[in-house]
Amino acid sequence: MFPDNHVSLVTGASTGIGAATAVSLARSGSRVAVHYFKSEEAARSVVANIEAAGGKAFAVQADLADPAAAQSMVREVLSAAGHIDTLVNNAGSMIARRKLLDITDEFWNEVMETNLGSVLRVTRAVAPSMMERKSGTIINIASVAARNGGGPGVMAYATSKAAVACLSKGLAKELAAYGIRVNTVNPGVITTPFHEKFTTEAQMRGLVGNIPQGRTGTSEEIASVITFLASDGSSHIVGEAIDVNGGMWMG
């Protein structure tokens, strides 16, 4: 699917959607930089799986809450691979479920920095090299929560993801003149470690009950859409938010 010497950077790629995306991009011919923060062993396992299948990948570490670390990570990828054709901003977290009266300023800022600030920082670091080459694709991962406000205790997370979707549209308008396409993917309820950490069995049953398909999605189903958006097959798709949720939200 991708031309020779295609390079991708996927943030938060040690598990879940990020890991599946790294594998999918590599399977389609991209050399993938697999970013992780703390999960080094899991990230190196993703790299090993890609290489075992004949693909190319390498791991990079960074705390994306640190602007200097984000810049350093991008420099490391550029030094190793020469350029970046595709950036997938996947890193993020709910941090915790908290309702209004339990949301402190510190918690609010942490959620925003984790989910929105990281997207801005990494994109800001990657964009100059893409602008110089007048080519690139950026896919930002938001959430169905950005559409509907999320479930109980998810307000801060949902707000941060809605902001990611808005940021994507602004970036798409600004960067299109440089040959860079920016789009968003809104996953629905996906079977990943994310929900194992933040969603109870009862909550999961309630979520699945609102999905017309009657099931959760898989990381691979999200990864296939991301890979499409990174490819020339989506060459006229700019500034869109693609919902992948089994009908849970129909825009």
C-alpha positions in Angstrom: 0.0 0.0 0.0 2.8 2.4 0.8 5.8 3.4 -1.4 9.3 2.4 -0.5 10.9 4.2 2.4 7.5 5.2 3.9 7.9 6.0 7.6 5.2 6.2 10.3 5.3 7.4 13.9 2.6 6.0 16.2 2.3 7.4 19.7 1.0 5.2 22.5 1.8 2.1 20.4 2.7 -0.4 23.0 -0.8 -1.8 23.5 -4.4 -1.6 22.2 -5.2 0.5 19.2 -1.7 1.9 18.9 -0.1 -1.5 18.8 -2.6 -2.8 16.2 -2.0 0.4 14.1 1.8 -0.1 14.2 1.3 -3.7 13.0 -1.2 -2.7 10.3 1.0 0.1 8.9 4.1 -2.1 8.9 2.1 -4.9 7.1 1.3 -2.3 4.5 4.9 -1.5 3.9 5.7 1.4 6.3 8.7 1.5 8.7 7.1 2.2 12.0 8.5 4.1 15.1 6.6 2.5 18.0 6.4 5.1 20.8 5.9 4.2 24.4 6.2 6.0 27.8 6.6 3.3 30.5 5.7 0.1 28.7 9.1 -0.7 27.2 8.7 -4.5 27.2 5.3 -4.3 25.5 6.6 -1.8 22.9 9.6 -4.0 22.1 7.2 -7.0 21.7 5.3 -5.0 19.1 8.6 -4.3 17.3 9.5 -8.0 17.5 6.2 -9.1 16.1 6.5 -6.7 13.2 10.0 -7.8 12.4 9.0 -11.5 12.7 6.4 -10.9 10.0 9.0 -9.3 7.7 8.2 -5.6 8.5 10.4 -2.8 9.8 10.0 -1.1 13.2 11.9 0.4 16.1 10.9 1.6 19.5 11.1 5.2 20.9 10.5 6.4 24.4 9.1 9.8 25.5 6.9 11.4 28.2 4.7 13.4 25.9 3.7 15.7 28.8 7.2 17.1 28.5 7.6 19.4 25.4 11.3 18.8 25.3 10.8 15.1 25.3 8.3 15.3 22.4 10.9 17.3 20.4 13.6 14.9 21.3 11.5 11.9 20.3 10.8 13.4 16.9 14.5 14.2 16.4 15.3 10.6 17.2 12.9 9.3 14.6 14.1 11.7 12.0 17.7 10.7 12.7 16.9 7.0 12.4 14.5 7.2 9.5 15.2 10.5 7.7 11.6 11.7 7.5 8.1 11.0 8.8 5.3 10.4 6.2 2.5 9.5 8.7 1.9 10.6 12.3 -0.7 8.8 14.3 -1.4 10.7 17.6 -2.9 7.9 19.6 -1.3 8.4 23.1 -3.8 9.3 25.8 -5.7 8.2 28.9 -8.9 8.8 30.8 -6.7 9.0 33.9 -9.8 8.3 36.1 -13.6 8.6 36.1 -14.6 11.7 38.0 -17.9 13.5 38.2 -18.1 17.3 38.3 -17.7 17.9 42.0 -14.6 15.6 42.1 -12.8 17.3 39.2 -10.0 19.4 40.6 -8.1 21.9 38.5 -5.1 19.6 38.8 -7.0 16.6 37.4 -8.6 18.7 34.6 -5.2 20.0 33.5 -3.7 16.5 33.6 -6.4 15.1 31.4 -6.1 18.0 28.9 -2.3 17.8 28.8 -2.4 14.0 28.4 -4.9 13.9 25.6 -4.8 17.3 23.9 -1.4 18.8 24.8 0.4 15.7 23.6 -1.2 16.0 20.2 -0.3 19.6 19.8 3.3 19.0 21.0 4.0 16.0 18.7 2.3 17.6 15.7 4.2 20.8 16.2 7.5 18.9 16.3 6.7 16.8 13.2 5.1 19.4 11.0 8.2 21.4 9.9 9.7 18.3 8.2 6.4 17.5 6.5 6.0 21.1 5.4 9.5 21.1 4.0 8.7 18.0 2.0 5.2 19.2 1.1 3.8 15.8 2.0 2.4 13.9 5.0 -0.6 12.5 6.7 -1.6 13.1 10.3 -4.3 11.0 12.0 -5.5 12.0 15.5 -7.4 9.6 17.6 -10.4 11.0 19.5 -13.4 9.0 20.7 -17.1 8.5 20.4 -17.1 10.4 23.8 -16.2 13.5 21.8 -19.6 13.2 20.1 -21.8 12.4 23.0 -20.1 13.6 26.1 -19.2 10.1 27.3 -20.7 8.1 30.2 -20.6 8.7 33.9 -17.4 10.3 35.1 -16.0 10.8 31.6 -16.7 14.5 31.1 -13.1 15.7 31.3 -11.9 13.0 28.9 -14.8 13.6 26.5 -14.0 17.3 26.5 -10.3 16.7 25.8 -11.2 14.4 22.9 -13.7 16.9 21.4 -10.9 19.4 21.5 -8.6 17.0 19.7 -11.3 16.7 16.9 -11.5 20.5 16.7 -7.7 20.9 16.7 -7.6 18.4 13.8 -9.9 20.6 11.7 -7.8 23.7 12.4 -4.6 21.8 11.5 -6.3 20.4 8.4 -7.1 23.9 7.1 -3.6 25.3 7.9 -1.5 22.4 6.6 -3.4 21.4 3.5 -1.5 24.0 1.5 1.7 22.1 2.3 0.3 18.8 1.0 -0.4 17.5 4.5 -3.7 15.8 5.2 -5.1 15.8 8.8 -8.0 13.6 9.8 -9.6 12.2 13.0 -10.8 8.7 14.0 -13.4 8.4 16.7 -13.3 4.8 18.1 -16.4 3.6 19.8 -16.3 0.9 22.5 -13.2 -1.1 21.6 -11.9 -4.2 23.4 -8.6 -2.9 24.7 -6.7 -2.6 28.1 -8.3 0.9 28.3 -11.7 -0.5 29.2 -10.2 -3.2 31.3 -8.8 -0.4 33.5 -11.6 2.2 33.4 -14.9 0.3 32.8 -16.7 -2.2 35.0 -18.4 -5.3 33.7 -21.8 -3.7 34.4 -20.8 -0.5 32.6 -19.6 -2.5 29.6 -22.9 -4.4 29.4 -24.7 -1.0 29.3 -22.4 0.3 26.6 -22.7 -2.8 24.4 -26.5 -2.5 24.8 -26.4 0.8 23.0 -24.4 -0.5 20.0 -26.7 -1.6 17.1 -24.1 -4.2 16.0 -24.4 -5.7 19.5 -20.7 -6.1 20.1 -17.5 -4.1 20.9 -15.0 -3.3 18.2 -11.5 -4.5 17.9 -8.2 -2.6 17.8 -7.6 -4.1 14.3 -10.9 -2.6 13.0 -9.7 0.8 14.1 -6.2 0.2 12.8 -7.5 -0.6 9.3 -9.3 2.7 9.1 -6.2 4.6 10.3 -4.1 2.8 7.7 -6.6 3.7 5.0 -6.4 7.4 6.0 -2.6 7.2 5.8 -2.7 5.9 2.3 -3.2 7.5 -1.1 -6.6 5.8 -1.2 -7.9 8.6 1.0 -6.1 11.4 -0.9 -9.1 13.6 -1.1 -10.2 13.2 2.6 -9.2 16.2 4.6 -10.4 17.4 8.0 -12.9 14.6 8.5 -13.8 12.7 11.6 -14.4 9.1 10.9 -16.7 7.3 13.4 -15.9 3.6 13.9 -18.4 2.4 16.5 -20.8 -0.3 15.2 -23.6 2.3 14.9 -23.4 3.6 18.5 -23.1 7.1 17.1 -24.4 7.9 13.6 -23.3 11.4 12.5 
